[in-house]
Amino acid sequence: MSKKPQAGKPVSVTQPSTQADPDSRTSAAAPASESGSEGIQGATPSNTAPANSNTPPVPVFRLLRLAVDSLYLSFPGDLKPEVQAVLSTLKTKAQSEHPELQAQAQYVVGQHIFEVKDKGARMFPYVLEDNAYRLQFAKIGKKLPMAYVKVSAEYLAHKGPQEVQKELLELLQEFGELSGSAMVSRIDLAADFVSHVVMDAWPRSAWVTRAKEIHSYAKDQVFTGWTIGMGGIIAARLYNKIEEIFHSGKGWIVNLWDQAGWQVGQPVWRLEFELKRELLKEKGLGSLDSVLEHLNGLWSYATTEWLRLTVPNEEDDTRSRWPIHPLWVELASVDWESTHSARLERFSTSRVPDEQRLAIMALGPVVSYMAIHGLDDPNEAVDALMASAFRHYAAIAQGRGLSFEELLAQRVALKARDFNTGINEPGLAAALRKAAKDSGSDAYRRASRGE
């Protein structure tokens, strides 16, 4: 893929073979509750709202945002021996039965207070995470990348993929010696758009694709979206983004829609393509820079050669001749070069829960306590409920040889680790790293003297 095609034009590349292995797991980006591969029955037969002399026709499509929504990068190299020793120690702490040791399983680099996980991931035994990155590290000497990194969608919306790569190159030098350029293991391209088209108005056969798996989804009898080719080297999702946000809590994206002119009540859908390394390799792409230079070509390939939404013609058995659905014409024509989506102005590396959700969770017990005891004063209920909680946890603390305040401090420290909001043992990782490095030097000197 040496040349970018114009938006909406087919890419002159060979169709790759796709895997028929479906991915049955429901992710945050995928619609929930599979309802079968033939779509939801009883849908409105029209694709657009009817127009009359008094009402102007409803637009088929209005683009809100184009985004690299998920990004997975591999970095070749090796961990520093002292860093591997620190990660091993911190992982052991995370696995401890003692909360005070679990809370110390943190690795601080710059503005990042990473949680060190108690379990690895496949061939990467060390996993660190905050709201920006999920870092997976391989042991020294393994024929694997030193680091496999997942970048969060929110951080990509804040900095953009190129700035993220630049930051990662600096960040990872704190962990090891890099020996080559970063390679894209997976990239997800997403288009958020407003449309009043009824997204389950067409049958499964309207999707013209070589993918074997096509599924539709609904929740509480409401259609939520389609998935196509999940588990293959390329896959697609078309789903109700507002419904997904309601369940995932990713409200930050609404701020970006607002800047694009979205109004409350308008339906927002997302078309998203998941492109894996095997596909990128077939196209001659590997580095992030090369992939970003060919976003138009990749999108055009996905929407014109690998997948098309058509208007079925029962009189023509050749599906490849069926006309393209008007919605798909618009989606296939988006221009990744000229569309500049807004960036998030603020971002925090902490993974804190939404305070509104905490408020909702807090009100439930208070209301229940008021109903149980026939109370009218919420302040009285809060005081009584807190007193009851104190008695309960004070008894637990006493059984562990602790005071209530000590038990509370332990729990706060664990939450600080989970949320990446506070350093429970300042300087611990640096001290462990220095001790491991000094120990390694002593061992080398002893070995050199034959001891």
C-alpha positions, 0 to 999 in steps of 0.5 A: 500500500504505497499510495493513499486512495481518495476517500470512497474509492476502492483500494487496489489490494488483494482480499485477505482470508478471514478467520471464521472463529467468532469472538463470543465475548462481549466487550465495551465496544460491542453491543450486548445480548446477542439476538441471532444472526438474522437481525431483529424481527418486526423492525420498521421497513423504511430506512429513513423517516418519511418526508412530506410537504410540511417536514423536510427530509431527515438527513441520512448521515451527519459525521460527528467524529473520526478517531483512532479509538484503540491502539496496541503497540509492540516495542522490541527490546529487553527489560533492565535486570534491576527493573525486572527484579522490582516488577517481580517483587511488586507482583509478589506484593500484589499477590500477598494476603496482607492488604498493607503489602498489596497496597505497595504494588505500585510503580511510579514513573513521571505522572503515572502511578501504575498499579502492578497486577497480581497476574500476568497476561499470556506470555507477559508476566508483568502487567502495569495499568493506569487510565492511560496505558496498560503495559505488559512486559516480557522477561529478559531473553524471551523472543518477544517484544519487551513491551506490549502496550494498550493505549486507552481511548480516552488518552488517545482522544486527549493526545492523539496517537503520534504524541502518545507514541512519542511519550511511550518511547520516553516512558519505556526507556525507564524500564529497559533498552529498546532495540527497534521501532514500535509496531502496530499490533492492532488499531481500531478506526471509529466514525461516530455519526448522527443518523435516524436510519433504522439500523435493523431494517435490513436482513443479514443478506444485506451485508456483503462480506467474506466474513463468516460471522454476522450477528445482531444484538438487542437489550430489553427488546431494543436493537443495539447493533451488529458485529461482523467477522469478530475473531478475524484479522479484520472485524466490524461493529455498527452499534448504538454508541449512546446505549454503550456509554450508558453502560460503560460510563465513558461520558467524556466522549459526549464533550467531543460530540458537543463541539461537533454540534450534537444535540441531546436526543439525537441518536449517535451510532458508531461504525468501527473497524478492528484491524490486526497486525496480520492485515496490516502486514498484508498491506505492507504496513507495520510502524504507527507512522506508516499506518497513520499515513494510510488511514484513508486507504485502510478505511476505503478497503474496509468499507468497499472491498471487505464489507458493504451494506447493500439494498437487497434486490430479490430479482437479482441473485448476484449480491455483488450487483446490489446497490449500495445503501445510502448510509454506507455511501456516506460512511465509505466517503469520510475523509480521514485527512480533512476531518479534524476531530476535537481533542479532550482538553483535560485528562487524568491518569487516575481511574476514579469512578464517576462521583455521580454513580457514587452518590447514587450508590450512597443514597440507596442504603440511606433510603433503605435505613430510613424505611426500615426504622421509620425515619423522616430525617436523612441526617439522622439516618446517615449518622445512625447508618455510619455508627452501625458501619463503625461498629461492624468494621470495628469488630472486624478490625479487632479480630485482626488486631487492628483499630478501626482507623488502621483498617480504614487506612488499609482500605483507603490505600488499596483503593488508591492503588486501584484508582492510581490516585496516591503513592502508598509507599513513596520511593519504594520502587526506586529503592528496590531498583537500587537494591537490585542493581547493587546486588547485581553488581556485587554478584558480578564482582564475586563471579569475576573473582571466582567466588 
